[in-house]
Amino acid sequence: MNKGTQLLAATIVSLGFLGAATTTQAATWHHGTPAALRGDWKDKTINIGKRFGIKKWYSYESAQVKKTSVRAHLTQSTGWYITNTKWKYVGSNAYMIVGTNEISELPEVARFTFKRVGHSYVHIYYNGRNIAKDTPFSPYFYRVSKRA
């Protein structure tokens, strides 16, 4: 073989390897919940008794991320609860977790989104709405424990 033929063959082979390379997609769905979010999350405890004429009545919002479920609620409320979860990383330090809403009478698909906004703080959204919006509670949740 002459050098021209060898060069042509090497070019074709190298282009074949480049075409065969696969890329991974960041939007891949995974079963369960992300290990980085598992544990208990809570926002700042506040005295909501002032709103009801009671001297001291403290409350907070919290979220529990387990291996296959997510529960978020006000201290004594029903809140939100999804099971049979799957998740994906949606960029900008945010994870979307989709599952079946177990609290509604009819099974429906619901989603939680956890967005990191600081070193150890997240905002939590349920179906696109911040769960602390229109409440006296802080939108910043911090990790209380990493137990799952």
N, CA, C and O of each residue as an XYZ file, in Angstrom:
592
protein
N       0.847     -1.178      0.000
C       0.000      0.000      0.000
C       0.889      1.237      0.000
O       1.948      1.277      0.626
N       0.421      2.227     -0.718
C       1.184      3.465     -0.704
C       0.708      4.347      0.446
O      -0.306      4.054      1.081
N       1.423      5.401      0.705
C       1.118      6.271      1.852
C      -0.241      6.946      1.701
O      -0.911      7.163      2.710
N      -0.670      7.281      0.521
C      -1.971      7.917      0.289
C      -3.120      6.995      0.670
O      -4.095      7.429      1.283
N      -3.000      5.714      0.304
C      -4.031      4.729      0.629
C      -4.073      4.486      2.134
O      -5.152      4.370      2.716
N      -2.892      4.407      2.772
C      -2.841      4.218      4.218
C      -3.474      5.387      4.949
O      -4.208      5.195      5.919
N      -3.192      6.601      4.488
C      -3.765      7.794      5.106
C      -5.280      7.809      4.954
O      -5.994      8.158      5.894
N      -5.776      7.432      3.777
C      -7.215      7.372      3.537
C      -7.865      6.321      4.438
O      -8.926      6.569      5.011
N      -7.233      5.145      4.568
C      -7.769      4.077      5.418
C      -7.772      4.509      6.889
O      -8.742      4.254      7.602
N      -6.707      5.151      7.342
C      -6.641      5.620      8.738
C      -7.709      6.675      9.000
O      -8.302      6.684     10.078
N      -7.968      7.553      8.057
C      -8.993      8.594      8.221
C     -10.380      7.970      8.330
O     -11.182      8.366      9.176
N     -10.656      6.994      7.470
C     -11.965      6.335      7.496
C     -12.169      5.599      8.819
O     -13.248      5.670      9.407
N     -11.149      4.900      9.287
C     -11.247      4.161     10.551
C     -11.457      5.121     11.715
O     -12.294      4.862     12.580
N     -10.712      6.227     11.752
C     -10.856      7.171     12.866
C     -12.224      7.844     12.841
O     -12.802      8.080     13.901
N     -12.754      8.159     11.671
C     -14.105      8.724     11.593
C     -15.149      7.719     12.056
O     -16.158      8.095     12.653
N     -14.907      6.446     11.783
C     -15.817      5.400     12.243
C     -15.862      5.331     13.762
O     -16.933      5.151     14.342
N     -14.706      5.472     14.414
C     -14.678      5.463     15.884
C     -15.376      6.674     16.459
O     -16.070      6.569     17.471
N     -15.203      7.820     15.830
C     -15.882      9.021     16.329
C     -17.383      8.905     16.187
O     -18.121      9.361     17.060
N     -17.850      8.307     15.109
C     -19.284      8.140     14.895
C     -19.885      7.135     15.854
O     -21.072      7.211     16.169
N     -19.073      6.185     16.326
C     -19.574      5.151     17.223
C     -19.626      5.609     18.668
O     -20.214      4.924     19.504
N     -19.026      6.748     18.985
C     -19.021      7.232     20.368
C     -20.438      7.614     20.782
O     -21.164      8.261     20.027
N     -20.816      7.214     21.970
C     -22.150      7.564     22.474
C     -22.008      8.576     23.595
O     -21.000      8.612     24.301
N     -23.018      9.380     23.740
C     -23.022     10.360     24.823
C     -24.082      9.969     25.828
O     -25.112      9.400     25.466
N     -23.833     10.271     27.083
C     -24.830     10.001     28.101
C     -25.738     11.206     28.225
O     -25.311     12.344     28.029
N     -26.980     10.951     28.547
C     -27.943     12.032     28.675
C     -28.165     12.341     30.146
O     -28.334     11.438     30.965
N     -28.163     13.623     30.468
C     -28.382     14.027     31.855
C     -29.840     13.855     32.247
O     -30.158     13.810     33.436
N     -30.722     13.759     31.279
C     -32.148     13.685     31.569
C     -32.635     12.250     31.677
O     -33.800     11.981     31.387
N     -31.793     11.333     32.081
C     -32.173      9.941     32.236
C     -32.967      9.768     33.528
O     -32.591     10.297     34.574
N     -34.069      9.022     33.445
C     -34.883      8.759     34.633
C     -34.295      7.565     35.386
O     -33.900      6.567     34.784
N     -34.247      7.688     36.709
C     -33.746      6.645     37.593
C     -34.851      6.293     38.582
O     -35.652      7.152     38.951
N     -34.896      5.041     39.010
C     -35.905      4.623     39.990
C     -35.534      5.114     41.379
O     -34.352      5.241     41.698
N     -36.537      5.392     42.210
C     -36.325      5.827     43.587
C     -36.117      7.318     43.704
O     -36.732      8.095     42.973
N     -35.247      7.725     44.627
C     -34.932      9.137     44.853
C     -33.414      9.300     44.850
O     -32.699      8.335     45.119
N     -32.910     10.487     44.555
C     -31.450     10.667     44.542
C     -30.863     10.551     45.945
O     -31.415     11.099     46.899
N     -29.754      9.845     46.069
C     -29.099      9.663     47.367
C     -28.668     11.001     47.963
O     -28.606     11.136     49.185
N     -28.374     11.981     47.131
C     -27.936     13.289     47.623
C     -29.032     14.021     48.385
O     -28.737     14.938     49.151
N     -30.291     13.634     48.191
C     -31.409     14.327     48.865
C     -32.022     13.522     49.994
O     -32.837     14.055     50.747
N     -31.665     12.275     50.135
C     -32.316     11.436     51.152
C     -32.042     11.954     52.548
O     -30.938     12.394     52.870
N     -33.079     11.889     53.368
C     -32.981     12.335     54.745
C     -34.115     13.269     55.093
O     -35.102     13.361     54.364
N     -33.976     13.963     56.208
C     -35.004     14.876     56.690
C     -34.584     16.314     56.455
O     -33.445     16.691     56.731
N     -35.511     17.120     55.944
C     -35.293     18.539     55.669
C     -36.324     19.340     56.436
O     -37.445     18.875     56.645
N     -35.956     20.538     56.858
C     -36.849     21.351     57.679
C     -36.544     22.824     57.442
O     -35.406     23.186     57.144
N     -37.560     23.672     57.573
C     -37.291     25.108     57.510
C     -37.317     25.680     58.922
O     -37.537     24.948     59.886
N     -37.100     26.954     59.044
C     -36.980     27.606     60.347
C     -38.290     27.507     61.137
O     -39.369     27.746     60.595
N     -38.186     27.155     62.413
C     -39.353     27.103     63.295
C     -39.772     28.524     63.649
O     -38.948     29.351     64.039
N     -41.070     28.792     63.505
C     -41.571     30.128     63.843
C     -42.761     30.014     64.780
O     -43.377     28.954     64.892
N     -43.080     31.116     65.451
C     -44.233     31.178     66.344
C     -45.432     31.652     65.525
O     -45.572     32.843     65.248
N     -46.300     30.706     65.139
C     -47.484     31.092     64.383
C     -48.662     31.392     65.305
O     -49.731     31.781     64.834
N     -48.480     31.217     66.603
C     -49.543     31.489     67.565
C     -50.008     32.927     67.538
O     -51.177     33.202     67.809
N     -49.118     33.852     67.217
C     -49.486     35.265     67.149
C     -50.624     35.497     66.169
O     -51.456     36.380     66.378
N     -50.664     34.718     65.110
C     -51.724     34.856     64.107
C     -53.079     34.418     64.645
O     -54.115     34.838     64.128
N     -53.084     33.576     65.680
C     -54.329     33.049     66.227
C     -54.603     33.527     67.641
O     -55.504     33.009     68.301
N     -53.854     34.494     68.113
C     -54.061     35.034     69.449
C     -53.543     34.142     70.559
O     -53.982     34.280     71.701
N     -52.637     33.243     70.270
C     -52.044     32.350     71.263
C     -50.603     32.806     71.457
O     -49.911     33.130     70.492
N     -50.154     32.829     72.717
C     -48.804     33.321     72.984
C     -47.730     32.499     72.288
O     -46.917     33.034     71.534
N     -47.731     31.204     72.544
C     -46.662     30.367     72.003
C     -47.248     29.143     71.302
O     -47.820     28.257     71.937
N     -47.095     29.116     70.004
C     -47.491     27.959     69.224
C     -46.513     27.876     68.059
O     -46.658     28.582     67.061
N     -45.524     27.015     68.195
C     -44.441     26.944     67.230
C     -44.733     25.879     66.173
O     -45.312     24.831     66.457
N     -44.319     26.182     64.962
C     -44.551     25.258     63.869
C     -43.447     25.398     62.820
O     -42.695     26.372     62.822
N     -43.362     24.428     61.940
C     -42.383     24.447     60.855
C     -42.884     23.539     59.738
O     -43.808     22.749     59.932
N     -42.271     23.660     58.581
C     -42.532     22.744     57.476
C     -41.357     21.787     57.378
O     -40.218     22.151     57.671
N     -41.641     20.566     56.968
C     -40.560     19.595     56.849
C     -40.796     18.683     55.648
O     -41.904     18.598     55.119
N     -39.739     18.010     55.237
C     -39.813     17.044     54.141
C     -38.952     15.845     54.496
O     -37.875     15.985     55.075
N     -39.441     14.666     54.141
C     -38.708     13.420     54.335
C     -38.507     12.785     52.969
O     -39.474     12.511     52.259
N     -37.270     12.554     52.605
C     -36.971     11.891     51.337
C     -36.438     10.504     51.689
O     -35.352     10.367     52.253
N     -37.217      9.483     51.348
C     -36.798      8.102     51.575
C     -36.405      7.480     50.243
O     -36.423      8.156     49.215
N     -36.056      6.223     50.253
C     -35.545      5.576     49.041
C     -36.555      5.567     47.898
O     -36.171      5.721     46.738
N     -37.841      5.389     48.205
C     -38.855      5.325     47.144
C     -40.046      6.235     47.395
O     -41.082      6.069     46.752
N     -39.931      7.199     48.314
C     -41.060      8.093     48.585
C     -40.573      9.445     49.087
O     -39.444      9.591     49.555
N     -41.465     10.435     48.974
C     -41.194     11.777     49.481
C     -42.448     12.252     50.202
O     -43.553     12.150     49.670
N     -42.272     12.771     51.413
C     -43.380     13.329     52.185
C     -42.975     14.724     52.647
O     -41.878     14.921     53.171
N     -43.866     15.686     52.448
C     -43.632     17.046     52.930
C     -44.902     17.517     53.607
O     -46.004     17.260     53.124
N     -44.745     18.219     54.746
C     -45.939     18.661     55.463
C     -45.616     19.755     56.459
O     -44.470     19.933     56.872
N     -46.639     20.472     56.828
C     -46.591     21.406     57.934
C     -46.630     20.555     59.197
O     -47.033     19.394     59.128
N     -46.232     21.080     60.329
C     -46.094     20.302     61.552
C     -47.231     19.302     61.769
O     -46.970     18.128     62.031
N     -48.480     19.742     61.667
C     -49.593     18.850     61.976
C     -50.565     18.681     60.811
O     -51.727     18.343     61.033
N     -50.121     18.907     59.590
C     -51.033     18.797     58.453
C     -50.759     17.529     57.659
O     -49.757     16.846     57.868
N     -51.662     17.235     56.757
C     -51.523     16.080     55.889
C     -50.391     16.291     54.898
O     -49.543     15.415     54.732
N     -50.368     17.432     54.244
C     -49.284     17.772     53.337
C     -49.332     17.020     52.028
O     -50.400     16.815     51.450
N     -48.149     16.606     51.558
C     -47.997     15.940     50.270
C     -47.230     14.650     50.487
O     -46.319     14.595     51.314
N     -47.595     13.609     49.744
C     -46.920     12.323     49.882
C     -46.954     11.612     48.537
O     -48.030     11.348     48.001
N     -45.777     11.298     47.985
C     -45.723     10.548     46.733
C     -44.891      9.286     46.925
O     -43.917      9.271     47.677
N     -45.299      8.227     46.225
C     -44.591      6.946     46.264
C     -44.312      6.501     44.835
O     -44.641      7.207     43.882
N     -43.703      5.324     44.688
C     -43.347      4.786     43.368
C     -42.591      5.846     42.566
O     -42.985      6.193     41.452
N     -41.528      6.342     43.132
C     -40.847      7.505     42.570
C     -39.796      7.142     41.532
O     -39.240      6.044     41.521
N     -39.554      8.105     40.671
C     -38.415      8.095     39.767
C     -37.911      9.526     39.704
O     -38.664     10.468     39.950
N     -36.628      9.689     39.373
C     -36.041     11.025     39.431
C     -35.078     11.253     38.279
O     -34.596     10.313     37.646
N     -34.810     12.537     38.024
C     -33.770     12.917     37.072
C     -33.183     14.254     37.491
O     -33.840     15.068     38.140
N     -31.932     14.460     37.104
C     -31.256     15.732     37.342
C     -31.680     16.665     36.222
O     -31.547     16.326     35.046
N     -32.196     17.850     36.581
C     -32.703     18.774     35.564
C     -31.813     19.993     35.387
O     -32.211     20.957     34.733
N     -30.610     19.965     35.962
C     -29.642     21.043     35.781
C     -29.754     22.112     36.837
O     -30.730     22.163     37.585
N     -28.751     22.969     36.896
C     -28.696     24.073     37.866
C     -28.924     23.598     39.294
O     -29.656     24.230     40.056
N     -28.295     22.485     39.654
C     -28.408     21.926     41.007
C     -29.847     21.611     41.390
O     -30.243     21.834     42.534
N     -30.625     21.102     40.462
C     -32.031     20.783     40.725
C     -32.318     19.328     40.344
O     -31.800     18.814     39.352
N     -33.153     18.683     41.154
C     -33.589     17.321     40.911
C     -35.110     17.307     40.857
O     -35.766     17.936     41.687
N     -35.674     16.595     39.890
C     -37.119     16.427     39.805
C     -37.447     14.990     40.192
O     -36.856     14.043     39.674
N     -38.403     14.841     41.115
C     -38.838     13.523     41.564
C     -40.319     13.395     41.224
O     -41.131     14.217     41.650
N     -40.668     12.368     40.462
C     -42.042     12.153     40.028
C     -42.549     10.867     40.656
O     -41.815      9.884     40.752
N     -43.821     10.877     41.087
C     -44.407      9.689     41.686
C     -45.907      9.787     41.746
O     -46.503     10.718     41.204
N     -46.522      8.823     42.409
C     -47.965      8.768     42.560
C     -48.369      9.468     43.840
O     -47.851      9.152     44.911
N     -49.297     10.425     43.742
C     -49.797     11.141     44.909
C     -50.694     10.196     45.700
O     -51.733      9.767     45.198
N     -50.310      9.871     46.913
C     -51.048      8.921     47.738
C     -52.115      9.585     48.599
O     -52.900      8.886     49.238
N     -52.165     10.898     48.634
C     -53.125     11.573     49.505
C     -54.430     11.874     48.785
O     -55.488     11.866     49.414
N     -54.383     12.137     47.494
C     -55.617     12.442     46.769
C     -56.447     11.172     46.622
O     -55.924     10.060     46.692
N     -57.746     11.355     46.418
C     -58.639     10.209     46.306
C     -58.392      9.421     45.026
O     -58.490      8.194     45.013
N     -58.070     10.134     43.951
C     -57.738      9.472     42.699
C     -56.234      9.483     42.517
O     -55.611     10.532     42.680
N     -55.627      8.350     42.185
C     -54.177      8.349     41.976
C     -53.805      9.303     40.838
O     -54.375      9.237     39.748
N     -52.874     10.162     41.095
C     -52.429     11.106     40.078
C     -50.922     11.240     40.156
O     -50.318     11.011     41.204
N     -50.328     11.610     39.047
C     -48.886     11.809     39.007
C     -48.582     13.188     39.570
O     -49.212     14.177     39.193
N     -47.630     13.246     40.458
C     -47.230     14.511     41.081
C     -45.719     14.592     41.053
O     -45.031     13.580     40.915
N     -45.204     15.815     41.186
C     -43.747     15.957     41.143
C     -43.249     16.921     42.206
O     -43.865     17.950     42.484
N     -42.127     16.561     42.786
C     -41.368     17.431     43.672
C     -40.120     17.866     42.923
O     -39.538     17.085     42.172
N     -39.712     19.101     43.124
C     -38.445     19.579     42.596
C     -37.653     20.154     43.754
O     -38.146     21.025     44.471
N     -36.436     19.679     43.945
C     -35.533     20.177     44.972
C     -34.445     20.961     44.263
O     -33.744     20.417     43.409
N     -34.294     22.234     44.605
C     -33.279     23.078     43.982
C     -32.334     23.591     45.048
O     -32.755     24.278     45.979
N     -31.058     23.264     44.919
C     -30.049     23.763     45.862
C     -29.875     25.253     45.660
O     -29.675     25.717     44.537
N     -29.954     26.007     46.759
C     -29.792     27.460     46.687
C     -28.661     27.944     47.579
O     -28.430     29.149     47.684
N     -27.971     27.046     48.206
C     -26.843     27.381     49.070
C     -26.097     26.111     49.420
O     -26.422     25.029     48.934
N     -25.092     26.256     50.269
C     -24.270     25.103     50.635
C     -25.118     23.969     51.214
O     -24.926     22.809     50.848
N     -26.038     24.285     52.099
C     -26.848     23.235     52.714
C     -28.337     23.586     52.719
O     -29.078     23.135     53.593
N     -28.768     24.378     51.760
C     -30.169     24.787     51.688
C     -30.779     24.408     50.348
O     -30.105     24.419     49.318
N     -32.071     24.071     50.375
C     -32.816     23.792     49.149
C     -34.156     24.519     49.200
O     -34.671     24.825     50.275
N     -34.705     24.787     48.033
C     -36.102     25.187     47.899
C     -36.844     23.945     47.434
O     -36.319     23.179     46.625
N     -38.051     23.734     47.930
C     -38.824     22.559     47.555
C     -40.095     23.022     46.841
O     -40.832     23.871     47.343
N     -40.332     22.453     45.670
C     -41.504     22.785     44.864
C     -42.359     21.538     44.701
O     -41.837     20.436     44.535
N     -43.679     21.715     44.750
C     -44.612     20.624     44.489
C     -45.430     21.029     43.272
O     -46.130     22.041     43.298
N     -45.345     20.250     42.222
C     -46.002     20.558     40.947
C     -45.709     21.980     40.488
O     -46.596     22.680     39.999
N     -44.456     22.400     40.649
C     -44.012     23.696     40.151
C     -44.234     24.875     41.075
O     -43.872     25.997     40.721
N     -44.812     24.666     42.240
C     -45.093     25.768     43.158
C     -44.317     25.555     44.458
O     -44.335     24.464     45.028
N     -43.641     26.596     44.917
C     -42.866     26.513     46.157
C     -43.826     26.210     47.304
O     -44.833     26.899     47.466
N     -43.522     25.180     48.103
C     -44.460     24.766     49.150
C     -44.551     25.779     50.279
O     -45.486     25.716     51.078
N     -43.608     26.710     50.370
C     -43.655     27.727     51.419
C     -44.307     29.030     50.935
O     -44.465     29.967     51.717
N     -44.682     29.094     49.662
C     -45.283     30.309     49.110
C     -46.639     30.553     49.773
O     -47.384     29.612     50.048
N     -46.940     31.788     50.018
C     -48.194     32.199     50.658
C     -48.338     31.651     52.078
O     -49.453     31.494     52.575
N     -47.223     31.365     52.723
C     -47.230     30.943     54.125
C     -46.242     31.829     54.869
O     -45.411     32.485     54.241
N     -46.316     31.859     56.193
C     -45.341     32.651     56.947
C     -43.976     31.967     57.075
O     -43.068     32.510     57.704
N     -43.829     30.777     56.482
C     -42.608     30.001     56.643
C     -41.545     30.396     55.630
O     -41.840     30.927     54.559
N     -40.306     30.121     55.998
C     -39.163     30.411     55.135
C     -39.128     29.415     53.973
O     -39.448     28.242     54.169
N     -38.748     29.851     52.773
C     -38.631     28.912     51.657
C     -37.340     28.098     51.706
O     -37.153     27.202     50.883
N     -36.449     28.390     52.651
C     -35.159     27.706     52.750
C     -35.254     26.508     53.686
O     -35.525     26.666     54.877
N     -35.030     25.308     53.149
C     -35.038     24.090     53.940
C     -33.591     23.641     54.144
O     -32.783     23.687     53.216
N     -33.275     23.213     55.343
C     -31.934     22.707     55.638
C     -32.041     21.257     56.080
O     -33.077     20.819     56.581
N     -30.955     20.520     55.886
C     -30.966     19.098     56.231
C     -30.847     18.924     57.741
O     -29.959     19.486     58.382
N     -31.764     18.131     58.290
C     -31.753     17.819     59.723
C     -30.972     16.526     59.946
O     -30.168     16.430     60.873
N     -31.213     15.540     59.095
C     -30.478     14.281     59.209
C     -30.400     13.618     57.829
O     -31.157     13.943     56.915
N     -29.464     12.686     57.714
C     -29.295     11.980     56.440
C     -29.893     10.587     56.489
O     -29.655      9.789     55.581
N     -30.645     10.277     57.500
C     -31.228      8.922     57.563
C     -32.262      8.791     56.448
O     -32.952      9.752     56.109
N     -32.356      7.605     55.891
C     -33.281      7.416     54.751
C     -34.408      6.494     55.110
O     -35.274      6.223     54.278
